[in-house]
Amino acid sequence: MGKLERYFEDVARIKAEGVSANGWVTVVREHDGDLKVDIRPGMLRRCSPDQVASEIRTALLAAVADHRRLYRQLRIDYFGSPIGVELFTPSEPTQGEGHAA
């Protein structure tokens, strides 16, 4: 098996994880693309709908950022450069997106 085949196999095995801003939600992106979302007990009783949405959003974005970081590192490990793969930095929600103004 050549270097390129090993690279693609390693990319296919990436497992990424993200935790929400306040730690209520954890999202794991499995190597096959499936998402596992864990919500800590009590969140739905203690948080408003907007807070729940924000927690889920920040956990998902953290998982995307982790996947991008791991993918970028593979590019460096195999090819010595991350060219073409920038780090993903989640942006703050715009007014009206996820939070009341």
Protein Blocks (a to p, Z undefined) as FASTA:
>chain_A
ZZklmmmmmmmmpccddddfkopaccdddfkopacddddehklmmpcfklmmmmmmmmmm
mmmmmmmmmmmmmmmmmnopaghiacdddddddehihpaZZ
